[in-house]
Amino acid sequence: MIRYWRHVTVLALAGISVGVPLWLVVVTSAKPQGEAVKPNLSLPHHWQPASNYADALDQGKMLRGMLNSLAVVLPSVALVLVLGAAAAWVFARRKSKLVSAAYALTISGLLLPPAVITIVMELRQLGLANTRPGMIAVYTGMYLSTSVFFMTGFIRTIPLELEEAARMDGASPFRIFTRIILPLLRPVVATATIMVMLYAWSDVFYAFFVLGGGDAATLPLNLYQVASAQLYLNNWHLVFAYVVVMSLPMVAVFLVAQRKIVSGITSGAVK
């Protein structure tokens, strides 16, 4: 009985902590400006979601921001997955002090925060500052350690006999990696994809220093620039409408792949 009420309490607290902010954002995005000046949880007396979302799309230049976000996030995710899987295979199968040191150095990115000033200076030296390739390189470097950590733990649980049998049949390392390792990595790949997309899609801090705005601004950075330019001053109905539209792609991705998130995390953390 005590355990039952404990579970109910935890679920209720989780529902309140997530549901209340979500409700505030959704109902405010449907209110006229007069009712949205002071955001609250009450229903709008006059519903106008269509005009609010249309104004947010137009004034906030959301279509351009959406394309910029996709142009940065998708290549970053692809590089993190490919490089992470290849590195994890080596770290999981080869045993030496050099490999162990390289693995420890790689996953140290989980604990050590990136040095923003150093990153910006290096990008300027390479001519990648204020460019999409520079932003892609930053995201790839930031989230590669997470991918390597989960994938290495998962690959260590895969029986080595599968690879040895493939080698006896004449399979090359590339064929073993693409035909055996990658298909078995699907749960971890799904988890890493969602995690990297969620972080990169909502990032405004590093995008501000690396991209700096302009025509290459991503969705979060574009919202920050619009709000700081006082276009959305006291226009909370437009701000929250922007936030709702910006969140929809990631909500869709999460709902589609949510079943694989927990399995991928637990599988990758076994060892």
N, C-alpha and C positions, 0 to 999 in steps of 0.2 A: 504493500500500500504506500509506504514511504517512497519507494522507488518510482511508483506511478506518478505521485504528485511532484517528485523531483523532475521527472521528464516533462510533465505538463508545465512546470515553472520555467524550465529552460526554453521550451518551445515558445511559451508566451513572451518571455523576455526577448528572444530572437525575433519573434514576429513584430513586437513593438519597435525594437531598434531598427528594423529594416522597413516595416510597413509605414510607420509615421513619417519619416523623411520622404518615402516614395509617394505617399498620399499628398503631402504638402507640395511636392513638385508637380504632380499631375493636375491637381485641382487648381493650383495657381496658374498653370499654363493655359487653362481654359477661361480665366477671368478677364474682364476688361481692366484697363489700367487703373481706374479709380478704386476697384476692389482689391487690386494686387499691390497697391502701394505698401501696405503692411501685410506681408504673407501670413496666412493663418490656415487652420485646418477646415474651416467652414466651406460648404459648397457655394459656388458662385450663384448670385441671384440672376445673372445674365450670362448664359454660356456663349462663348465666341472662340472655340478652339480653332476653327478653320482659318479665320483671319489672323489669329495669333501665330499659328504655324506658318502661314503664308508670308507674313511680315518677317518672321525669323529667318526663313529660307532666303528671302530677297535681301533684306537689309544686312543680315549676317554673312552673306556670301557663302552659304553652307555647301552649295554644290561644288564650288572650287575647293573649299576646305575638305570635303569628303574625298575628292579625287587626290588631293595632296596627301591625305592620311593613308589612303590605299596605296599610293605610290611609294610610301615610306614603310608602312607596316608589313605589307605582303613580302617584299624582298627581304626584310629583316627576319621575318619568321622562317622563310625558306633557307636562308643562310644559317640561322641558329640550328635548325633541324638537321641539315646536311652535315655541317661542320661538327655539330655536337654528336651526332650518331657515329661519324667516322672516328672522332677522337675517343669517344667512349668505348668503341670496339677495341682500340689499341690499349687503352688503360685497363680494360677488363681482362684481356687475354695475355698481355705481356707482363712478366714479373722481373723487375730490376729496380735498383735504387734510383736510376735516372727517370724511369717511368713513374715511379711513386712520387718523386719530387715534382715532376711535371704535373701530375694529377693534383697534388696538394696546392701547387701554385695556381692551377686552373680554377679549382673550386674555392679558392680564397676570395674570389669575387662575390661569393655569397655573403661575406661578412664585411669586406672592405668597400666603403662607398666610393664611387668614381670621383676623381678630382676634376671639378668642372673647369677651373681656370686652366689646368694643364691640358685638358681635352681641347678647349677652344684654341689655345696657343699652338698645339700640334696640328689641328685642322687648318689653321691659318698658314703654317709652314708648308703644309701639303697642298694648299690651294683648294681645300674642301670645305672651308667655312661658308656658311649661308647657302649650302647646297644640299640636295636630297641625298647624294652618295655619302656625304659626310654624316648626315643624320642616320642613314642606314648602318654605317660603320659603327657609330656610337651605340645604337640599339643592339647590334649584333654582339659587340664586345661586352655590353652590360648583362645580357641575358644568356650568353653562351655557357657560363659556369653553371647556371641552374639546369640547363639542358644536359650538360655533361654529367652532373651529379646524379640525376634521375636515371639517365640511360645507362650509365656505368653499373649502377646497382642492379638494374634489370638484366643486363647482358650477363652478369656473373651468375644469374640463376638459370641461364640457358645451358643445357648439357653440352659439353665440349665435344661429345661423340658425334653430334650432328655435323659439326664442321669437319671433323676428321673423316667421317664417311664421305662427305662431299669432296674432300681433297683426294681420297683414294679413287674416286670416280673421275678425277681429272679436272675438277672445277677450280677456276682461278680465284684468288682472293676477292677480286671485284665481284665475281659471280656469287661467291659465298655471302658477301656482304649484302648484295642486292636481292638475292633469292631466298636467303635464310634469315639473316639478322634483321633486315628492315621490316619484312612482314611480321615478325614476332614482336617488333617494337611498337606496333600500332597503338596499344593503350598509352604508352609513355609519350609517343609522338602526339597523340590527341591532347594529352594533358599539357605538354610543353607548348603546343600551338595556342591553346586557350590562354595560358598564363602570359605568354609573350604578347599576344594580341591585346589582352586586357590592359597590361602595363603600358605598352607602347601607344595604344589607341587613346588613352586618357592622359598621357604625359603632356605637361605644359612646361615644366621646369627646364628640362634639358633641351626641349624644342626652342624655348625662348633664347637660350644662350647659343645654340648651334645654328638654327635657322634665322632667328632674329626677326621673323615676320615677313611682310611683303607678299608677293604672289605665291610663295612656296609655303605659306603658313598652313599648318594642320588644323583640324577642327578645334581642339582645346585652345591652341594658341590664337586662333582666329576669334574665338569667343572672348578670350582675355583682352585682345586688342580692341574689340568692339566695345566691351564694357569699360575699359580704361579710357576710351575716347569719348565717354559720356553719351554715346548713342543710346545706351540702354540704362541711363541713369534713371532710377525709380521705375524702370520698365521691367519689373520682375516677371510679368507675364511673358515677355519675349525672352528673357534670360532662361526661364524654366522651360519654355517651348524649345529653345535651342538645345538645352540639356537633354530633353526627352528624345528629340530626333537624333542627337549625337549618340545616345546610349542604345538605340534600337538595334544596330548591327551586332553589337557585342552581346546583347540580350538574346538575340536569335542564335548566335553561335553557341552561347552557353546552354540554351535549352536543347539544342540539337545534340550536343556532345556531352551533356552533364553526366551521363551514365559511365563515361570512361574516365572522368576526372579522378574519382576516388581510387579506382582500380589502378590507374596509372601512377598516382602518387605512392600508394602502398607497395606496388610492385617495384618501383624504382628505389624505394627506401629500405628494401629487405636487407641489403648488406651495406 
